[in-house]
């Protein structure tokens, strides 16, 4: 009977040791899971921050390109108006277009991309119909430009085959 008690005691001790080990493993796993969660949050924050920085850089670059392109267009229009043979209505219209294009480039260049977005939001609130019409027009122009670019690209690909 003492042997039976001893086996029971050993089994009970083994069970207690198993429970304790299981508790320690669970505690360790919970701690590691919390560490992983904290690290994941930190990496996600870093990724969002890096993406935001890259987006701001890209938008700034595109903003600069747009201003440069508008100024270049204004210069070309001024040149066209200056080289006109006659001082007719077409020459005057081209000169006005050059002045307006230069003004648009100056206006755009004097603002940061965030300011432009806020200005666009204010305009959309004040004049939603005009905003929607402008967005529709911009979409049509962008679609035609894209279609033309894709067509030109596919023509180049067919020529090289």
N, C-alpha and C positions, 0 to 999 in steps of 0.2 A: 504494500500500500504506500509506503514511503517512496517507492520508485514511481508509483502512479502520480503522487503529489509532485514529485520532482519533475516528471514529464509535463504535468499540467502547469507547474510554475515556469518551466522553461518555455512552454508554448505561450503562456501569458506574457512572459518577458519578451519573447520574440515578437509577439503581436504588438506590444507597447512600443518596442524599438522600431517596428515597421511603421506604426502610426506616426511616431515622432519623425522618422526619416521622410515619410510622405509629406508631413506638414512642412518640414524644412525645404523639401524640393518644391513644394507649392509656393512657399514664401520666396524662394530664390527665383522661381519662374515669374512670379508677379513683379518682383523687383526688376528683373531683366526686361519684362514687357513694358514696364513704366519707363525704363531707360531708352528702349527702342522708340517708344511713343514720343518722348522728349526730343530725341535725335531726329526723328522724322519731321516733327513740327519745325525744328530749327532748319533742316534742309529745305523744307517746303517754303519757309519764309525767305531763305537765301535765293531759292529758285525764282520766286515771285519778284523779289527785289532785282535780281539780275535781268529778268525778262523786262521789267519796267524800265531799267536803265537802257537796255538795248532798244526798246521801243522808242523811248525819248530821243535817243541818238539817231535812230532811223528817221523819225518824224522831223527832227531838226535838220537833218541832211536833205530830206525831200523838200522841206520848206525853203531852204537855201537854193536848191535846184530850181524850184518854181519861180522864186524872185529873179534869179539869174536869167531864166528862160524868158520871163516877161520883159525884162530890161533889154535883152537881146532882140526880142520881137519889136519893141518900141524903137530901138536903134534902126532896125531894118525898115520899119515903116517911115521913120523920119528921112532915111536915105531915099526911099521911094518917092516921098513927097518932094524932097529937094531936087531929085533928078527928073521930075516931071517936066515935059516939054512945054506944056501950056499950064497956065494957072487956073485951070477949070475947076468944076465942082468935084471931080474925082480926086484931084490933087489936094483940095481942101479937106475932103472927107478922110483921106489917108492921113493927112496931118493931124486932124482931130483924133482919129483912132490912135495915132502914135502918142499924142498927149495923154489920152485917157489910159492907154496901156502903161505908160510911164507912171502916171498917177496911181494906178492899181499896184504896180510893182513897188512903188514907194510906200503905199499904205500897207501892203502885205509885209514888206521888209521891216517896217517899224513895229510889228507885233510878233509876239511869241506864239507858237502853235496853240498853247492853252488859251490865250486871249482870243485867238481866231475862233476856236471852238465855242467859247462863251458868247462871242459876237454872233455866231451862227445860231446858237440857241435862242438868243434874244430876238433875232430877226424872225425865227420860226414861230416864236410866241406872238410877236406883233402882227406878222403877216403870214399865216399858215398857208393860204392859197398860193401866194407868190413863192413861198418856200417849196411847196410840193411841186409846183410847175417847174421851178428851177432844178429840183432834184430829178424830176422826170427828164428834163432836157439834158442834164448831166449824164443820166443813165443812158439815154439814147446815144449821145456823143461817145461815151465810154464803150458802149456796145459796138458801135460802128468802128471805132478805132481798134478795138480788140479783134473784131472780125477781119478788118483789113490787115492787121499785123499777123494774124494766124494764116490768112490767105497768102500773104507775102512769104511767110516762113515755109508754108507747104509748097509754094511754087519754087523756092530755092531748093528744097529737098528733092523735088521732081527733076529739076535741072541737073542735079549732081548724079542721078541714077543712070 
